[in-house]
Amino acid sequence: MNQKNVHWYPGHMAKALKQIEERLKVIDIVVELVDSRAPISSKNPFLEEITKNKIRLLLMTKKDLSDEVRLKSFIRGYEQKGYNCLTVDLNNQSDVKKIVDKIMDLGKPLQEKYLRKGMKPQPIRAMIIGIPNVGKSTLINRLVKKRVASTANKAGHTRAQQWIRINPSFELLDTPGILSPHYDDHQIALNLALIGAMKEEILPFQEIMDHLIAKLVKYYPEQFRKRYSLEGDLTSENIYKQVAERRKLYLPKGEIDEYKVEHLLLKEFQDGVITKAVIDDA
C-alpha cells in the first residue's frame, strides 16, 4: 500500500535544531538518547549528521521494556559506527551512575590535555539530545537527584535549552526533543507512535493498531498468545474477539468494544505487559 510521508515539525523544533548546531562549538560530548524498543526508529538522522565529529555516547533507554536478545544486534551496529553505547533504565540509580562514570571516562583525555598545557581543567560539557519521550528530562532529574527539568509522558514536552551543573567537573546542556522534519519511511512513523514518541493523532489510529498487531505476531507470537490466552489464527478479527471475551470488553448491546480493546492492547504493549520488545526490523 502506498503511504504518504508523515510530516510533523513544530516551529520550536526547527529553532532548537539551529540552536543545537550553534552550541556544538562549545560541547565536548554529545549524549544521545534513543528508546531501546525502537533503536533505529527513535534516532533522528539529522542529529546524527550534525554531531558526527563529536565524542558520542548513545544511551538506549527503557531497557526494562526492551528485548535484550534482539537489541544486541542493534548495539553492535552502532558500535561499528563509532558510538559508545550504554543500555539503561533511568529509574535505576546504578544505571544513572554508570552514565556519569562513562561521561567522565570519555572526557578524561580532554581534562588531561588541559593539565599538560598547565591549565586548570574545565568542566566537561555534554549536550543531551534525542527525539521526544526517550527520557531526557528524567535523566537530568536523576543526575541532579532533584526535579530541575519538568517531565511528561507525551511527545514534545521539553521546549527550552538549559545548562545544568551535575558536579564541579561536569555540566549538561538539555535540549528539546527533535523529530525528523519528515518520515519517508511510514513504518518508522508507526514505530514512533507505538512507543509514544509521536502523537497518536498524527496517524490514523487504526493504522497504529494494525502495525502493533503485525509486530507482535511477527516477533512475539507466543508471548502475545500467552498474555490473552489466544487460540487459533492470529488475525485481527480473532484477536479482537478473544481479547474482548477474556476481558469482558463489550458495548451495552453485546458488541465488541473495539475502542477499549485497542487501547488496552496499546497500553499493555507500551507498559511492557504483553512482552519486552524491540519493534525495529534488523
BAFI-3210 file (N, C-alpha, C; in Angstrom, 3 decimals, decimal comma, padded with zeros to 6 digits):
// residues 282
n [1|2|3|4|5|6|7|8|9|10|11|12|13|14|15|16|17|18|19|20|21|22|23|24|25|26|27|28|29|30|31|32|33|34|35|36|37|38|39|40|41|42|43|44|45|46|47|48|49|50|51|52|53|54|55|56|57|58|59|60|61|62|63|64|65|66|67|68|69|70|71|72|73|74|75|76|77|78|79|80|81|82|83|84|85|86|87|88|89|90|91|92|93|94|95|96|97|98|99|100|101|102|103|104|105|106|107|108|109|110|111|112|113|114|115|116|117|118|119|120|121|122|123|124|125|126|127|128|129|130|131|132|133|134|135|136|137|138|139|140|141|142|143|144|145|146|147|148|149|150|151|152|153|154|155|156|157|158|159|160|161|162|163|164|165|166|167|168|169|170|171|172|173|174|175|176|177|178|179|180|181|182|183|184|185|186|187|188|189|190|191|192|193|194|195|196|197|198|199|200|201|202|203|204|205|206|207|208|209|210|211|212|213|214|215|216|217|218|219|220|221|222|223|224|225|226|227|228|229|230|231|232|233|234|235|236|237|238|239|240|241|242|243|244|245|246|247|248|249|250|251|252|253|254|255|256|257|258|259|260|261|262|263|264|265|266|267|268|269|270|271|272|273|274|275|276|277|278|279|280|281|282]
n.u [000,846|000,598|001,905|001,522|004,060|004,995|004,644|005,773|006,697|007,028|007,363|009,092|010,846|012,359|013,717|015,151|016,880|018,599|019,751|021,075|023,081|024,592|025,463|027,090|029,726|030,900|030,744|031,782|031,075|028,502|025,503|023,280|019,948|018,068|015,141|015,152|013,384|012,917|015,429|016,461|014,405|013,883|015,959|017,187|018,083|019,047|020,198|022,264|023,934|024,829|026,294|028,419|031,176|031,832|032,593|030,599|028,006|025,735|022,742|020,674|017,579|015,026|015,399|014,206|011,866|012,557|013,566|016,244|017,732|017,196|018,029|020,796|022,025|021,531|022,965|025,579|025,730|025,681|027,998|029,910|029,801|031,135|030,018|029,751|028,084|025,439|023,101|020,261|018,216|016,513|015,313|016,757|019,139|021,778|022,306|022,185|024,429|026,358|026,166|027,163|029,770|030,696|030,591|032,441|034,698|034,942|035,495|037,943|040,455|040,305|040,466|043,023|044,477|044,240|045,724|048,285|048,965|049,318|047,097|044,109|041,833|038,790|035,220|033,690|031,728|028,647|026,129|022,718|020,714|017,964|014,970|011,471|010,236|012,033|013,368|014,976|014,548|013,963|016,425|018,085|016,855|017,398|020,179|020,827|019,481|017,177|014,178|014,644|014,253|011,343|009,042|007,147|004,947|004,586|004,779|007,004|007,426|009,541|010,805|012,768|016,253|018,715|021,431|022,939|024,603|026,178|028,231|031,317|032,984|031,516|029,124|025,832|023,950|020,674|018,244|015,378|013,172|013,610|012,120|012,616|012,137|010,494|009,135|010,005|009,845|007,162|006,811|008,601|007,470|005,140|006,250|007,292|004,950|003,940|005,682|005,181|006,507|005,698|002,875|-000,275|-002,419|-001,348|-001,255|-003,536|-005,460|-006,221|-004,335|-002,074|-002,774|-003,043|-000,418|000,843|-000,254|000,736|003,496|003,679|002,733|004,664|007,184|006,747|004,840|004,196|004,335|002,335|000,085|000,043|-000,412|-003,090|-004,415|-004,813|-006,234|-006,076|-005,853|-003,856|-005,334|-006,536|-009,296|-009,885|-008,226|-009,259|-011,800|-011,273|-009,779|-011,684|-013,522|-012,005|-011,498|-013,928|-014,922|-017,261|-019,861|-023,004|-025,036|-023,938|-021,987|-018,557|-016,383|-014,495|-012,896|-012,051|-010,706|-008,606|-007,232|-006,507|-004,710|-002,691|-001,827|-000,949|001,075|002,850|003,468|004,960|003,754|002,634|004,876|008,447|010,012|011,481|010,856|011,839|012,958|015,632]
n.v [-001,197|002,168|004,653|007,912|010,366|011,227|014,230|016,245|018,837|020,970|024,538|025,163|023,065|023,324|025,656|024,801|022,891|024,483|025,943|023,905|023,229|025,581|025,597|023,365|024,020|024,556|022,211|019,143|016,415|014,539|013,394|011,155|010,073|007,173|005,182|001,975|000,096|000,735|001,164|002,114|003,531|005,518|007,261|010,301|011,116|013,576|014,698|012,932|013,522|016,200|015,917|014,271|014,685|014,804|013,440|010,715|009,483|006,979|006,441|003,846|003,811|002,755|000,024|-001,859|-002,404|-003,547|-006,005|-007,747|-009,613|-009,312|-006,706|-006,665|-006,942|-004,490|-002,789|-003,625|-002,776|000,046|000,453|-000,265|001,913|003,755|004,696|005,076|002,957|002,537|000,593|001,357|001,765|004,381|004,713|003,311|003,733|002,825|002,443|005,069|006,074|004,689|006,014|008,584|007,875|006,900|009,169|010,815|009,256|009,284|011,950|012,256|012,322|014,945|016,491|015,789|016,907|019,666|019,782|019,049|021,274|023,021|024,253|025,015|022,425|022,410|022,176|019,208|019,431|018,409|017,612|016,890|015,120|014,128|012,476|013,278|012,101|010,068|010,059|012,213|014,420|012,975|011,701|013,908|014,768|012,561|012,641|015,006|014,493|015,712|017,476|019,221|019,521|019,578|016,861|014,814|012,331|012,444|013,342|015,949|017,675|019,059|022,268|024,219|025,221|024,425|024,935|022,720|022,119|019,251|018,258|019,654|019,031|018,529|019,437|019,774|020,276|020,634|019,874|020,489|017,811|016,548|015,724|014,170|016,255|015,078|011,860|009,591|006,886|005,160|003,180|003,740|006,027|004,876|003,119|004,974|006,097|003,914|003,681|005,995|008,312|009,898|011,895|010,345|011,243|012,128|010,127|007,774|006,044|003,387|002,408|002,442|000,500|-001,784|-002,020|-002,510|-005,039|-006,546|-006,430|-007,742|-010,270|-011,017|-010,977|-011,747|-013,918|-016,064|-014,959|-013,074|-014,679|-016,001|-013,929|-013,163|-015,515|-016,534|-018,292|-020,317|-018,802|-015,859|-013,481|-010,125|-009,882|-012,231|-011,876|-009,492|-010,396|-012,455|-011,142|-009,329|-011,159|-012,368|-010,192|-009,052|-006,923|-005,292|-003,582|-002,040|-003,415|-005,835|-005,994|-006,102|-003,947|-002,139|000,094|000,030|-002,422|-001,902|000,219|-001,015|-002,994|-001,357|000,136|-001,904|-002,958|-000,737|-000,504|-002,731|-005,082|-007,080|-008,127|-007,861|-005,877|-005,345|-003,428|-002,556|-003,533|-005,688]
n.w [000,000|-000,826|001,062|002,400|003,055|006,397|008,027|010,581|012,221|014,405|015,009|017,191|017,178|014,834|015,417|017,665|016,567|015,074|017,153|018,493|016,647|016,767|019,446|019,579|019,195|021,634|022,971|024,437|024,587|023,093|024,224|023,318|023,434|022,829|022,350|023,526|022,597|020,035|018,502|016,097|014,759|016,653|016,497|015,435|012,219|011,353|013,608|013,913|011,754|012,239|014,548|014,117|014,315|016,952|020,257|020,979|022,942|023,126|024,583|025,311|026,272|028,660|029,078|030,618|029,363|027,041|024,592|025,263|023,847|021,037|020,900|021,004|018,460|017,282|018,915|018,354|015,711|015,999|017,497|015,661|014,047|015,492|017,834|021,384|023,514|025,871|027,623|029,369|032,338|033,377|035,792|037,511|039,835|039,862|037,182|036,329|037,603|036,154|033,747|034,371|035,136|032,693|031,039|032,360|031,987|029,178|028,894|030,060|028,565|027,578|029,884|030,733|028,699|029,202|031,594|030,745|029,344|031,341|032,302|034,152|034,545|032,711|033,246|031,975|029,158|028,266|025,917|025,893|023,703|021,564|020,340|021,097|024,282|025,069|027,414|028,297|030,121|032,424|032,846|033,487|035,863|037,476|037,521|038,916|041,152|041,977|041,134|038,449|035,773|033,967|033,448|031,213|030,058|027,213|023,752|022,706|024,966|026,466|025,860|026,017|026,145|028,591|030,859|033,139|036,088|037,052|038,641|039,976|037,832|035,593|033,298|031,953|028,984|028,355|025,840|023,720|022,637|019,381|016,452|013,224|010,319|008,442|007,632|005,449|005,427|006,210|008,070|010,119|011,262|012,282|014,142|015,952|016,911|018,281|020,482|021,765|021,010|018,977|018,461|018,763|017,254|014,904|013,069|011,501|013,856|013,544|011,780|013,387|015,256|013,622|012,864|015,315|016,014|013,877|014,383|016,860|016,187|014,334|015,727|018,408|018,859|020,647|023,217|022,963|022,553|025,045|026,900|026,465|026,295|023,686|020,952|017,970|014,653|014,371|013,520|013,061|013,533|014,979|017,181|018,361|019,036|020,922|022,908|023,794|024,848|026,929|028,599|029,025|027,408|026,206|024,412|025,490|024,026|023,551|021,602|020,465|022,175|020,477|020,777|023,476|023,474|021,671|022,938|025,296|024,344|023,230|025,465|027,203|025,696|025,566|028,244|028,637|029,366|027,755|026,429|026,636|024,251|020,968|018,258|015,851|012,604|011,918]
ca.u [000,000|001,374|001,625|002,029|005,064|004,471|005,317|005,415|007,898|006,616|008,333|010,107|011,846|013,250|014,551|016,043|017,921|019,556|020,476|021,986|024,235|025,390|026,046|028,054|031,080|031,443|030,382|032,803|030,467|027,077|024,813|022,012|019,068|017,110|014,307|015,704|012,369|012,983|016,737|016,699|013,325|013,897|017,173|016,998|019,239|019,564|021,088|023,458|024,798|025,464|027,131|029,330|032,567|031,952|032,531|029,158|027,534|024,354|022,053|019,462|016,782|013,865|015,837|013,272|010,766|013,145|014,014|017,701|018,319|017,135|018,698|022,253|022,495|021,476|024,092|026,786|025,714|026,053|029,404|030,706|029,798|031,939|029,295|029,850|026,693|025,016|021,683|019,969|016,898|016,749|014,765|017,710|020,196|023,084|022,464|022,481|025,846|027,152|026,175|028,100|031,121|031,074|030,850|033,704|035,754|035,104|036,046|039,252|041,539|040,200|040,982|044,475|045,029|044,363|046,800|049,563|049,223|049,459|045,851|043,150|040,816|037,449|034,182|033,275|030,424|027,917|024,811|021,748|019,826|017,124|013,595|010,615|009,764|013,007|013,850|015,983|014,268|014,096|017,852|018,599|016,334|018,133|021,568|020,945|018,761|016,026|013,386|015,007|013,720|010,000|008,864|005,777|004,948|003,963|005,750|007,153|007,165|010,609|010,908|013,809|017,575|019,192|022,666|022,771|025,865|025,995|029,264|032,297|033,708|030,593|027,940|024,948|023,025|019,454|017,634|014,059|013,126|013,502|011,853|012,986|011,073|009,555|009,486|009,694|009,504|005,949|006,964|009,282|006,473|004,267|007,024|007,362|003,632|003,786|006,437|004,761|007,392|004,950|001,486|-001,124|-003,338|-000,662|-001,524|-004,812|-005,266|-006,360|-003,040|-001,184|-003,152|-002,684|001,040|001,160|-000,590|001,675|004,791|003,564|002,595|005,932|008,320|006,418|003,528|003,912|004,060|001,036|-000,925|000,007|-000,974|-004,547|-004,923|-005,320|-006,263|-006,337|-005,062|-003,694|-005,881|-007,064|-010,670|-009,837|-007,599|-010,216|-012,892|-010,840|-009,411|-012,962|-014,080|-011,202|-011,538|-015,322|-014,949|-018,416|-020,799|-024,254|-025,825|-023,221|-020,971|-017,194|-015,988|-013,198|-012,107|-011,422|-009,770|-007,435|-006,471|-005,912|-003,553|-001,639|-001,292|-000,212|002,326|003,735|003,873|005,775|002,995|002,495|006,221|009,534|010,026|012,155|009,949|012,558|013,451|017,098]
ca.v [000,000|003,387|005,530|009,266|010,711|011,862|015,491|016,822|019,590|022,239|025,618|025,148|022,058|023,907|026,609|024,045|022,266|025,532|026,254|022,794|023,390|026,696|025,240|022,275|024,574|024,550|020,920|018,099|015,092|014,517|012,253|010,998|009,046|006,514|004,200|000,668|-000,704|001,129|001,817|002,780|004,497|006,630|008,064|011,336|011,144|014,942|014,870|012,123|014,223|017,407|015,591|013,180|014,995|014,887|012,192|010,439|008,423|006,638|005,786|003,133|003,891|001,874|-001,358|-002,730|-002,706|-003,954|-007,374|-007,623|-010,511|-008,650|-005,416|-006,814|-006,720|-003,052|-002,206|-003,907|-001,899|001,408|000,461|-000,307|003,280|004,612|005,138|004,435|002,601|002,016|000,271|001,818|002,041|005,652|004,634|002,520|004,672|002,281|002,732|006,501|006,212|004,197|007,074|009,614|007,313|006,796|010,520|011,263|008,480|009,802|013,301|012,246|012,839|016,401|017,038|015,584|017,873|020,934|019,655|019,047|022,660|023,830|024,985|024,431|021,688|022,974|021,137|018,532|019,929|017,400|018,011|015,809|015,282|012,979|012,773|013,373|010,967|008,990|010,087|013,250|015,134|012,007|011,531|015,080|014,720|011,525|013,060|016,024|013,943|016,529|017,786|020,507|019,540|019,017|015,670|014,448|011,150|012,760|013,879|017,392|018,380|020,000|023,225|025,212|024,711|024,893|024,351|022,181|021,611|017,989|018,337|020,653|018,622|018,005|020,249|019,250|021,163|019,944|020,435|019,904|016,657|016,971|014,696|014,497|017,058|014,218|010,444|008,961|005,506|005,194|002,215|004,419|006,874|003,997|002,662|006,079|006,206|002,799|003,905|007,264|009,404|010,731|011,991|009,364|011,862|012,396|008,995|007,102|005,114|002,011|002,030|002,175|-000,788|-002,832|-002,128|-003,167|-006,461|-007,157|-006,575|-008,774|-011,561|-011,324|-011,193|-012,247|-014,581|-016,898|-014,057|-012,467|-015,709|-016,286|-012,798|-013,093|-016,884|-016,535|-019,581|-020,225|-017,872|-014,524|-012,424|-009,026|-010,200|-013,247|-011,272|-008,577|-011,201|-013,181|-010,184|-008,849|-012,242|-012,562|-009,010|-008,584|-005,586|-005,266|-002,466|-002,457|-004,328|-007,088|-005,929|-005,880|-002,551|-002,098|001,197|-000,451|-003,478|-001,285|000,996|-001,984|-003,579|-000,358|000,466|-003,033|-003,039|000,344|-000,773|-003,937|-006,162|-008,172|-008,685|-006,926|-005,918|-004,454|-003,462|-002,265|-004,669|-005,692]
ca.w [000,000|-000,934|002,189|002,313|004,045|007,601|008,336|011,884|012,580|015,014|014,904|018,235|016,853|013,830|016,155|018,544|015,753|014,756|018,385|018,765|015,760|017,272|020,737|019,449|019,201|022,995|023,557|024,380|024,394|022,777|024,823|022,602|023,971|021,952|023,034|023,163|021,901|018,619|018,497|014,816|014,505|017,613|016,318|014,428|011,316|011,259|014,750|013,658|010,799|012,778|015,708|013,748|014,650|018,404|021,020|021,083|023,832|022,794|025,691|024,928|027,489|028,866|028,871|031,341|028,445|025,774|024,358|025,253|022,847|019,733|020,973|020,887|017,088|017,015|019,638|017,567|014,543|016,389|017,910|014,424|013,509|016,347|019,021|022,684|023,820|027,171|027,733|030,730|032,908|034,071|037,138|038,279|040,179|039,489|035,756|036,218|037,981|035,024|032,731|034,828|035,054|031,277|030,539|032,934|031,342|027,823|028,971|030,725|027,697|027,472|031,136|030,732|027,744|029,929|032,571|030,026|028,930|032,538|032,507|035,074|033,786|032,638|033,346|030,751|028,724|027,499|025,433|025,784|022,555|021,259|019,953|022,287|025,090|025,238|028,790|028,550|031,366|033,510|033,087|034,199|037,229|038,212|037,694|039,957|042,301|042,331|039,949|037,850|034,420|034,012|032,630|030,851|029,194|025,931|022,810|022,540|026,222|026,767|024,752|026,223|026,465|029,884|031,388|034,483|036,633|037,749|039,682|039,532|036,634|034,582|033,033|030,913|028,288|027,939|024,635|023,446|021,747|017,987|015,450|011,852|009,727|007,720|007,645|004,173|005,751|007,020|009,159|011,224|011,912|013,057|015,298|016,910|017,536|019,217|021,714|022,358|020,630|018,031|018,911|018,090|016,303|013,649|012,188|011,761|014,966|013,076|011,208|014,514|015,840|012,666|012,923|016,582|015,912|012,938|015,054|017,887|015,512|013,661|016,615|019,746|018,821|021,818|024,351|022,667|022,844|026,480|027,647|026,327|026,072|022,313|020,271|016,539|013,851|014,960|012,682|013,874|013,927|016,019|018,362|018,985|019,601|022,107|023,963|024,340|025,672|028,141|029,474|029,109|026,819|025,310|024,460|026,143|023,202|023,396|020,558|020,956|022,337|019,807|021,356|024,710|023,109|021,058|023,921|026,213|023,684|023,096|026,795|027,759|024,945|025,986|029,626|028,678|029,984|026,785|026,293|026,389|022,786|020,029|017,110|014,611|011,838|011,878]
c.u [000,879|000,982|002,209|003,109|004,407|005,295|004,826|006,635|007,500|007,746|009,423|011,192|012,839|014,230|015,580|017,179|019,004|020,399|021,475|023,240|025,167|026,134|027,110|029,497|031,716|031,151|031,512|032,209|028,982|026,485|023,445|021,226|018,186|016,331|014,761|014,676|012,360|014,297|017,116|015,658|013,408|015,169|016,979|018,217|019,837|020,524|022,375|024,438|025,533|026,375|028,244|030,786|032,818|032,073|031,053|028,874|026,061|023,746|020,775|018,603|015,657|014,215|014,917|012,078|011,249|013,569|015,533|018,368|018,333|017,940|020,203|022,760|022,487|022,634|025,384|026,877|026,136|027,525|030,328|030,773|030,565|031,236|029,762|028,418|026,524|023,517|021,269|018,477|017,084|016,118|015,649|018,927|021,584|023,353|022,798|023,939|026,755|027,257|027,184|029,537|031,602|031,397|032,187|034,887|036,021|035,742|037,438|040,388|041,508|040,767|042,506|045,168|045,214|045,558|048,167|049,967|049,374|048,225|044,965|042,073|039,448|036,418|033,901|031,891|029,753|026,553|023,911|020,827|018,987|015,737|012,728|010,378|010,730|013,682|014,858|015,762|014,393|015,563|018,415|018,130|017,066|019,571|021,735|020,185|017,699|015,362|013,741|014,485|012,355|009,890|007,399|005,844|004,149|004,991|005,781|006,971|008,232|010,801|012,039|015,144|017,996|020,473|022,422|024,110|025,583|026,980|030,312|033,010|032,816|029,355|027,155|024,141|021,846|018,901|016,256|014,167|012,861|013,275|012,432|011,838|010,077|010,065|009,030|009,282|008,322|006,043|007,639|008,309|005,537|004,984|007,084|006,029|003,443|004,523|006,122|005,634|006,772|003,489|000,584|-002,013|-002,677|-000,980|-002,904|-004,621|-005,372|-005,063|-002,061|-001,483|-002,807|-001,172|001,473|000,909|000,379|003,037|004,756|003,475|003,923|007,022|007,982|005,076|003,199|003,598|002,684|-000,086|-001,084|-000,689|-002,496|-005,190|-005,542|-005,219|-006,523|-005,442|-005,014|-004,087|-006,434|-008,457|-010,691|-009,250|-008,584|-011,310|-012,465|-010,415|-010,679|-013,592|-013,328|-011,373|-012,944|-015,456|-016,032|-019,201|-022,109|-025,082|-025,100|-022,184|-019,596|-016,919|-014,573|-012,300|-011,360|-010,407|-008,471|-006,582|-005,865|-004,639|-002,396|-001,004|-000,453|001,073|003,308|004,240|004,745|005,079|002,845|003,826|007,230|009,854|011,050|011,374|010,604|012,942|014,969|017,600]
c.v [001,243|004,362|006,914|009,471|011,396|013,094|016,005|017,538|020,944|023,259|025,564|024,120|022,582|024,872|025,865|023,401|023,282|025,889|025,154|022,923|024,487|026,319|024,148|022,762|024,509|023,232|019,906|016,747|015,256|013,223|012,157|009,842|008,489|005,520|002,808|-000,260|-000,411|001,871|002,484|003,878|005,707|007,466|009,036|011,413|012,538|015,218|014,084|012,870|015,390|017,119|014,601|013,435|015,138|013,494|011,929|009,247|008,195|005,853|005,147|002,979|002,849|000,413|-002,352|-003,121|-003,355|-005,428|-007,355|-008,513|-009,843|-007,354|-005,519|-006,518|-005,233|-002,336|-002,420|-003,002|-000,480|001,478|000,421|001,063|004,253|005,151|004,382|004,176|002,113|001,742|000,511|001,857|003,276|005,706|003,797|003,399|004,144|002,501|004,198|006,758|005,752|005,264|008,153|009,109|007,256|008,166|011,036|010,536|008,996|011,194|013,374|012,742|014,361|017,071|016,927|016,560|019,231|020,892|019,701|020,454|023,591|024,655|024,270|023,702|022,363|021,851|020,514|019,022|018,914|017,940|016,781|016,097|014,018|013,422|012,853|012,028|009,789|009,035|011,164|013,957|014,215|011,798|012,697|015,079|013,690|011,965|014,072|015,650|014,877|016,964|019,172|020,633|018,882|017,831|015,473|013,272|011,425|013,432|015,398|018,199|019,428|020,956|024,241|024,534|025,249|024,171|023,898|021,637|020,365|017,884|019,321|020,312|018,271|018,882|019,659|020,369|020,333|020,637|019,822|018,671|017,103|015,762|015,136|015,301|016,244|012,782|009,809|007,505|005,520|004,249|002,853|005,300|006,035|003,456|003,735|006,280|005,108|003,032|005,256|008,444|010,328|010,731|011,088|009,993|012,217|011,326|008,415|006,020|003,662|001,508|001,664|000,805|-001,945|-003,093|-002,847|-004,669|-007,178|-007,389|-007,691|-010,164|-011,981|-011,740|-011,889|-012,991|-015,384|-016,052|-013,415|-013,451|-015,915|-015,180|-012,812|-014,454|-017,025|-017,933|-019,359|-019,225|-016,492|-013,448|-011,336|-009,339|-011,196|-012,701|-010,371|-009,369|-011,857|-012,258|-009,630|-009,901|-012,369|-011,412|-008,407|-007,152|-005,524|-003,967|-002,957|-003,463|-005,633|-007,110|-005,692|-004,381|-002,402|-001,002|000,711|-001,547|-002,859|-000,545|000,111|-002,567|-002,587|-000,046|-000,686|-003,299|-001,988|000,153|-002,020|-005,134|-007,350|-008,898|-007,548|-007,019|-004,982|-004,550|-003,066|-003,573|-004,570|-005,421]
c.w [000,000|000,169|001,939|003,373|005,225|007,904|009,682|012,417|013,151|014,993|015,946|017,945|015,826|014,491|017,004|017,761|015,398|015,980|018,737|017,915|016,268|018,549|020,643|019,496|020,582|023,716|023,381|023,999|024,092|023,354|024,162|023,191|022,862|022,796|022,587|022,530|020,405|018,400|017,182|014,587|015,418|017,536|015,166|013,513|011,150|012,412|014,550|012,766|011,449|013,974|015,378|014,112|016,146|019,020|021,293|021,989|023,532|023,963|025,178|026,174|027,509|028,609|029,586|030,476|027,155|025,772|024,204|024,214|021,474|019,744|020,695|019,477|016,730|017,717|018,861|016,348|014,875|016,800|016,695|013,753|014,395|017,575|020,260|023,134|025,252|027,104|029,170|031,041|033,776|035,449|038,061|038,570|039,825|038,008|035,533|036,579|036,842|033,934|033,104|034,693|033,602|030,704|031,067|032,286|029,924|027,821|029,563|029,836|027,557|028,716|031,181|029,782|028,407|030,876|031,904|029,592|030,129|032,854|033,528|034,255|033,859|032,779|031,977|030,389|027,803|027,105|025,344|024,611|022,370|020,841|021,204|022,966|025,152|026,607|029,126|029,885|032,579|033,854|033,888|035,646|038,073|038,492|038,823|041,219|042,846|041,036|039,414|036,428|034,445|033,086|032,320|029,897|027,926|025,047|022,847|023,798|026,529|025,596|024,908|026,498|027,822|030,263|032,816|034,949|037,459|038,901|039,174|038,225|035,457|034,493|031,873|030,285|027,821|026,699|024,434|022,559|020,318|017,087|014,103|011,231|008,918|007,785|006,331|004,379|006,721|008,212|010,370|011,984|012,788|014,290|016,378|017,623|018,576|020,524|022,352|022,017|019,586|018,473|018,079|017,025|014,971|012,609|012,483|012,820|014,524|012,442|012,315|015,103|014,910|012,718|014,202|016,496|014,979|013,586|016,096|017,267|014,875|014,639|017,941|019,785|020,077|023,045|024,206|023,001|024,356|027,260|027,616|026,080|024,678|021,703|018,784|015,842|014,493|013,950|013,584|014,392|015,084|017,314|019,097|019,711|020,911|023,243|024,622|025,257|026,992|029,126|029,608|028,586|025,745|025,478|025,085|025,356|022,907|022,299|021,185|021,050|021,780|020,380|022,594|024,428|022,585|022,082|025,001|025,605|023,608|024,447|027,344|026,981|025,451|027,407|029,749|029,281|029,034|026,630|026,274|024,895|022,168|018,733|015,795|013,928|011,745|010,464]
res [m|n|q|k|n|v|h|w|y|p|g|h|m|a|k|a|l|k|q|i|e|e|r|l|k|v|i|d|i|v|v|e|l|v|d|s|r|a|p|i|s|s|k|n|p|f|l|e|e|i|t|k|n|k|i|r|l|l|l|m|t|k|k|d|l|s|d|e|v|r|l|k|s|f|i|r|g|y|e|q|k|g|y|n|c|l|t|v|d|l|n|n|q|s|d|v|k|k|i|v|d|k|i|m|d|l|g|k|p|l|q|e|k|y|l|r|k|g|m|k|p|q|p|i|r|a|m|i|i|g|i|p|n|v|g|k|s|t|l|i|n|r|l|v|k|k|r|v|a|s|t|a|n|k|a|g|h|t|r|a|q|q|w|i|r|i|n|p|s|f|e|l|l|d|t|p|g|i|l|s|p|h|y|d|d|h|q|i|a|l|n|l|a|l|i|g|a|m|k|e|e|i|l|p|f|q|e|i|m|d|h|l|i|a|k|l|v|k|y|y|p|e|q|f|r|k|r|y|s|l|e|g|d|l|t|s|e|n|i|y|k|q|v|a|e|r|r|k|l|y|l|p|k|g|e|i|d|e|y|k|v|e|h|l|l|l|k|e|f|q|d|g|v|i|t|k|a|v|i|d|d|a]
***
